[in-house]
Amino acid sequence: MKPAAFEYRRPTTIAAALDDLALDAGARVLAGGQSLVPLLNLRLATPSVLVDINRVAGLDEIAERDGRVHIGATARQAVVLSSDLVRTRVPLVAAALARVAHPQVRARGTVVGNLCHHDPASEMPAVALALDAEFAVVAPDGSPSSVPAADFFLDSFAVAVPAGGLVTGVSFPVAPPGTGAGFYEIARKAKDFALIAAAAQLTVAAGTVTEARVAVTGLGHRPLRMTAAEQSLTGGPSTAEAVRDAARLARGEVLAAVNTRSPAAYRSRVLPVVVCRALTSALAQLEPTP
Ligand SMILES: Cc1cc2nc3c(=O)[nH]c(=O)nc-3n(C[C@H](O)[C@H](O)[C@H](O)COP(=O)(O)OP(=O)(O)OC[C@H]3O[C@@H](n4cnc5c(N)ncnc54)[C@H](O)[C@@H]3O)c2cc1C
């Protein structure tokens, strides 16, 4: 299949990108094209204008500022994954990104494009939610705002970006000292979308969990924070038993209509297992190796 005809624009500034997006209500942003181009080819998306943001200056940054790691809208998944800054300062991002797609896709696909696409079986939205990521959104009139992950993911394939606006980047808080990160996914094939996956981060001081962050993807139309598990861990001992007890508290509405790759009953049953394994792998990072 070939895409329907569209006007192709390639701006070099954010202001010009907004002007191009304002050309028509059917205009769409093009980042890595790894989700959008297949949709175009299948004519499941027929934008009148395609605004390629890859030449907009400064959007490919990966940088630490104000206690957060900022990833720009055109930073490729492969570049983010191989970044020492990302691996050491936001290790959960790297742990999950290694499970996203194949190297060929990651060479072109972007972290921000992946989050904006918001496939409900995608790994990274769970990480964004668990870490309280902040999205830098620019409205059509150029006004910037910061949207927390909890408000960003609206529904399957729907995020809080106004028509004619765009996301310029996403930021994640730097992991505090004494932090371990773990990501566990069940997928039909290696590098496939998740049937269900959990992202977990534990911060420990003197054997006590000071912060627990856990979120799951693949249950419903949005990633879900496992607040009961987080609360049960926080303030308690950083032991395997505490992790197992917390994982048993993992609950969430599991929608049959979402993630048709596996039945809802299956995802519901494996939810505590997936949470336990993500937490266990976070814990293992904290334990001194003999
Ligand atoms: C074979 C294959 C396997 C894959 N496996 C996985 C997987 O296991 N897990 C997974 O999560 N993903 C997977 N993907 C999807 C991949 O991660 C995509 O790269 C990603 O979903 C989209 O990123 P992109 O930069 O290519 O965005 P694009 O395809 O360019 O855009 C995707 C959507 O986001 C919008 N968008 C992009 N950037 C912005 C922005 N800055 N502001 C506003 N809107 C924007 C676009 O308009 C479009 O609607 C796979 C893809 C392929 C082809």
The ligand as a Tripos MOL2 file, in Angstrom:
@<TRIPOS>MOLECULE
LIG
   53    58     1     0     0
SMALL
NO_CHARGES

@<TRIPOS>ATOM
      1 C1          8.4920   -3.8580   13.9130 C.3       1 LIG1
      2 C2          8.1610   -2.8880   15.0100 C.ar      1 LIG1
      3 C3          8.1690   -3.3210   16.3230 C.ar      1 LIG1
      4 C4          7.8450   -2.4390   17.3530 C.ar      1 LIG1
      5 N1          7.8440   -2.8970   18.6410 N.ar      1 LIG1
      6 C5          7.5300   -2.0420   19.6430 C.ar      1 LIG1
      7 C6          7.5120   -2.4770   21.0080 C.ar      1 LIG1
      8 O1          7.8070   -3.6300   21.3340 O.2       1 LIG1
      9 N2          7.1520   -1.5760   21.9590 N.ar      1 LIG1
     10 C7          6.8310   -0.2810   21.6540 C.ar      1 LIG1
     11 O2          6.5050    0.4890   22.5420 O.2       1 LIG1
     12 N3          6.8720    0.1710   20.3780 N.ar      1 LIG1
     13 C8          7.2100   -0.6710   19.3800 C.ar      1 LIG1
     14 N4          7.2170   -0.2120   18.0830 N.ar      1 LIG1
     15 C9          6.8880    1.2160   17.8370 C.3       1 LIG1
     16 C10         8.1890    2.0440   17.8920 C.3       1 LIG1
     17 O3          8.6620    2.1010   19.2270 O.3       1 LIG1
     18 C11         7.9710    3.4860   17.3490 C.3       1 LIG1
     19 O4          9.2250    4.0330   17.0970 O.3       1 LIG1
     20 C12         7.2600    4.4320   18.2540 C.3       1 LIG1
     21 O5          6.0150    3.9180   18.6830 O.3       1 LIG1
     22 C13         6.9300    5.7480   17.5550 C.3       1 LIG1
     23 O6          8.0270    6.6040   17.5880 O.3       1 LIG1
     24 P1          8.4250    7.3950   16.2920 P.3       1 LIG1
     25 O7          9.4790    8.3760   16.6650 O.co2     1 LIG1
     26 O8          8.7380    6.4470   15.2090 O.co2     1 LIG1
     27 O9          7.0650    8.2340   16.0170 O.3       1 LIG1
     28 P2          6.2030    8.4270   14.6910 P.3       1 LIG1
     29 O10         5.8700    7.1310   14.0820 O.co2     1 LIG1
     30 O11         6.8440    9.4410   13.8100 O.co2     1 LIG1
     31 O12         4.8970    9.0970   15.3430 O.3       1 LIG1
     32 C14         4.0150    8.3150   16.1300 C.3       1 LIG1
     33 C15         2.8270    9.2020   16.5560 C.3       1 LIG1
     34 O13         3.2250   10.1670   17.5180 O.3       1 LIG1
     35 C16         3.0210   11.5000   17.0330 C.3       1 LIG1
     36 N5          4.2050   12.2620   17.4430 N.ar      1 LIG1
     37 C17         5.4950   11.8900   17.2800 C.ar      1 LIG1
     38 N6          6.3130   12.8030   17.8150 N.ar      1 LIG1
     39 C18         5.5140   13.7800   18.3160 C.ar      1 LIG1
     40 C19         5.7730   15.0080   18.9860 C.ar      1 LIG1
     41 N7          7.0280   15.4000   19.2570 N.pl3     1 LIG1
     42 N8          4.7210   15.7650   19.3580 N.ar      1 LIG1
     43 C20         3.4420   15.3600   19.1070 C.ar      1 LIG1
     44 N9          3.1400   14.2180   18.4680 N.ar      1 LIG1
     45 C21         4.1610   13.4450   18.0710 C.ar      1 LIG1
     46 C22         2.8810   11.3640   15.5170 C.3       1 LIG1
     47 O14         2.0970   12.4080   14.9500 O.3       1 LIG1
     48 C23         2.2060   10.0170   15.4070 C.3       1 LIG1
     49 O15         0.8310   10.1450   15.6520 O.3       1 LIG1
     50 C24         7.5400   -1.0820   17.0480 C.ar      1 LIG1
     51 C25         7.5480   -0.6350   15.7210 C.ar      1 LIG1
     52 C26         7.8520   -1.5230   14.7040 C.ar      1 LIG1
     53 C27         7.8670   -1.0230   13.2910 C.3       1 LIG1
@<TRIPOS>BOND
     1     1     2 1
     2     2     3 ar
     3     2    52 ar
     4     3     4 ar
     5     4     5 ar
     6     4    50 ar
     7     5     6 ar
     8     6     7 ar
     9     6    13 1
    10     7     8 2
    11     7     9 ar
    12     9    10 ar
    13    10    11 2
    14    10    12 ar
    15    12    13 ar
    16    13    14 ar
    17    14    15 1
    18    14    50 ar
    19    15    16 1
    20    16    17 1
    21    16    18 1
    22    18    19 1
    23    18    20 1
    24    20    21 1
    25    20    22 1
    26    22    23 1
    27    23    24 1
    28    24    25 2
    29    24    26 1
    30    24    27 1
    31    27    28 1
    32    28    29 2
    33    28    30 1
    34    28    31 1
    35    31    32 1
    36    32    33 1
    37    33    34 1
    38    33    48 1
    39    34    35 1
    40    35    36 1
    41    35    46 1
    42    36    37 ar
    43    36    45 ar
    44    37    38 ar
    45    38    39 ar
    46    39    40 ar
    47    39    45 ar
    48    40    41 1
    49    40    42 ar
    50    42    43 ar
    51    43    44 ar
    52    44    45 ar
    53    46    47 1
    54    46    48 1
    55    48    49 1
    56    50    51 ar
    57    51    52 ar
    58    52    53 1
@<TRIPOS>SUBSTRUCTURE
     1 LIG1         1 GROUP 0 **** ****
